[in-house]
Amino acid sequence: MLDEVVEVLACPHCGLDLERSGNSLRCSSNHVFDFARQGYVSLLSGRSKVVGDTAEMVAARAEFLGAGHYDPIAEAVASAVTGDGPVVDIGAGTGFYLARALGDRIGVALDASKYACRRAAKAHLRMGAAVADAWQPLPIRTGAAGVVLNVFAPRNASEMRRILRPGGELVVVIPNPGHLTGLVDRLDLLNVDESKPERLADQLRGHFTPLERRTVEFRLELTHAEALAAVAMGPSAWHTTPEALEAKIAALPSPVTPTAAVAVARYRRSP
């Protein structure tokens, strides 16, 4: 992990700055966090009850994203990241979107899954990865981030605002109603709540000012194996089994042609 990335991090126990100490990070209160051999560090406070994505879910995501199926979303995210300074991705998964958006900036990938952080730590030379709980105080110094990313991930508005510098920006991606129509509906899986855009606005109100919002919509052509990965990498994976999914997908025509539909929204930190 680059020293420039360490300078963005904070102790999850006391909020003090972290500094490198051999193969560990340490604050002045002597809280110590060891680097895993894969290059990431766990900055959980010990109080977290969040359950991160499994190794299987992360592997499915890496396979699906690596094949380029969501490249239009990644391109929209990258074009929306216009601010200066470090980029912090909350719920970063494998680091796919953050790596595409960094340019010459440094980045921090935060995720509750150690399996995701193992991959994110290697996704970009200027990126560091840390296991963290989005619902707890984030292990990021106050005002350290120039941009915060939040792609298909939980949103803790007060913490996102705290870690952003004045004038900093937030880029959020949410699935629109109808996302992956032609796949999830045929498999009787979780659909996107029609009120999701309104709930996002309620969550961010008072913390962020809307700047722009665009819809990214495109048709996918997936083999049965790719369709399985598309489902296995997301929240629907918690509500079914691989065996049940495989049986249902095998009955679908090939290729499977769902429609991806997401909103990419940009906000400015409120004063």
N, C-alpha and C positions, 0 to 999 in steps of 0.2 A: 504494500500500500504506500503510495507516494506521501511524502511529508506534507505536501499541499492539501491532500485529502484529510490527513490526521488533524490539520489545523481547523477543519470544519466541525469535527466531532466534539461531543461533550459527554461527560460521565452520566449514565442513566440513573445513578443513585443520588448524586448530589448536584448535578448540573455544572460542575467545574470543568475547566478545559482539560483535555486529554493530551498527553505527550508520549512519544515512543520511548520505551524502556526495554532494550533488547528485542525479544520476540513478543512483546506485550505492549499494551497501552496502560498508562497509569495517570491518575489525577493526584492533586496535592493532598487529598484526604486518604491516599493509599488504597483506593479501589483499583484493582488490577484486572485486566482483560487480556487473555492470551489469544494470539492469532492461531487459527486452525491451519493445518498444513496445506489446505487448499487456498489459503490467502485471505479469507474473510475473518471477521471477528464478531463474536456474539456480544451485543450490548443490551441484552435484556436485563431488566432490573431485578428479576427473580419473582416478581409479583404477577407476571403475565399468565393469563389463562387462554390466550389465543392459540389456535391450532393452525399451523402453517400447512401449505400444500405438501402432499406426499412426494416421495421420490418418483413414483409412477406418473403423477400429475405433471411434475416439472419436466420429466423426460418427454411426455406427450407434447408439452408446450414448446420445448426446444425443437422437437422434430417438426411441428407444424409451422412455427415461425421461421425456422431455418429454411423451409421450403419456399418461403416468399409469399405465402398466401395472404398475409396481412401487411405486405409492403406498402399499399396505399395509405394505411393508417399510420405506419411509421413515418412515411414521407410528410403527412399532414402534421404530425407531432413535431417533427424536426423543423418544419417551416414556421410553426407557431412559437418556437423557442427563440425569441429575439432579444432577450435581455442579456446583460453581462453578468459575470460572476459565477460561482459554483452552482451546479444543477443538482438538486436532491430529488430522487425518485422514490416516492413512498408507495410501497407495494410493488417493487420493481420487478419481481419475478426473476427471470434469467438475465435481466439487464438489456434485453433486446431494444426497447424503445429508447432508453437512456443512451446507449451506445450510438444509436443513429442520430441523436440530437446534440451530442456533446460538441462536435467541432473541435476547437482548441481549448475548450473549457475543461475544468475538472468536474468529476461527478461522484455522487454517493448514492449507492443503491441500498435501500432499506427494505427488508422483507422479513416476514415471520418464519419463513421456511429456510432451514439451513441448507436444504438441497438446492433451493433457488440461489442462495448466496454463494454456494460453491461455483455455480456457473457464472453468476454476475461478476465475481471477483476476477474472472478471466475474459470478460466480454470486451474490455477496452483497456488500453494501457493507462489511461488517465482516470480510471474509475476504481473506487474502492467499494467494498460490500460489507454490510453489517446486519446481523439478525436483530430485529427490533419489532416492537409492538406499536402499531399505528395509534392505538387507543390510550397509550401511556405517553408521558412526556418524551418527545423524540430526542435521541442522543445527538442532537445537533446544536451548535452554539446559537444563541439568540442573534438574529440578524445576519447570519453567516451566508445564507443562500441568496443568489440572484434570481433563480428560477426554481420553482417546485413543480415536479411532474406527478400526476396521479392518473394512471391508466388502468381502468377496470379494477379499481382498488378502493379500500375504505378511506373515508375522508374525515379527518379530525381538524375542523376548520380553525379552531383557536391555535392549535399547535402549528399548523401550516403557516398561519399568519405570523406567529412568534419567530419562526426560524427565517422568515424572509426579511431582507433589508427593506427600508422605506423605498417605495417605488418598485419593489420586486414583483414578479409576475407568477401566476399559477396557471398551468395548462392541465385541463381535466379532459379525460376521454370516458364517455359512458356509452353503453349500447342503447340505441334507439329502440322503441317498440317495433317489433318485426325483425330484429337482428337474428340472423341465421334462420329466417323463414325458409322452409323447404328442407330443414333438417330437424330442428328441435320439435317442431310441430308434428312431424311424421313419427318421431320417436317418443312423443308424449312426455317431453322433458320440460324443464323450467323455462317459462317465457319471461320476457322483460316486462316489468310493471309499467303500465301506461302512465302512471304518475311519476316516473323516475325523474324527468326533467324538472318538475315542480319541487320534488324533494331535494334535488341538488341545489336549486335556487334558495330554498329555505335553509339548507345547511350552511351555505356560504354568506347569506345575508348578514350585513354588519361587519363582516371580516374582509370581504373582497368586493370589488366593483367590476361588473362585467365589461369587457372590451369588445369581444367578437365571438361569434359562434358559427361553425360551418358543419354541414352534414357530409360525411364521406360514405358513399354507397356504391357497392360493386358486386358483381356476380362471381361466385367461386365455382370451380369445377374440381371436384374431389373424388379420388378413388375411395373405395370402402375403407381402406386403412387410414387414409387422411381424414375421412369423416369421423372415424373412431377417435383419432387424435384430437380433432376439433372439440369433441364432446368431453373426452377424458381430461383435457387440460383445464376445464372450467368448473364452475360450481355444480353443474349437473352431475359431475363425477361422484359427489358426496351422496347422491340420491339413487344410485343404481349400482350394478356390478358389471365388470368387464364382460362376463359371460352373457348377461342379458343384453348388453349393448351390441355385442358382436352378432347375436342372433337377429336382433331387430335391423341392424344395418345391412346384414346379408340379404334381407328381403327387399332392400331399396334398389331402384335402377342404378346403373353405373354409366357415366359418372353421376355423382350426387351434385346438384346445382343450387345450393342455398344462396341467399342474398345477405351480404354483410352490410349493416347499417349502423353507423355510430355518429355521435356528435363530438367534435373537438372544440372545446371552449377555452378562451383565454381571459384571464382576470388580472386586475391589479390589486395589490395589497392596499386595503383601506388605511388611511392615516391613523 
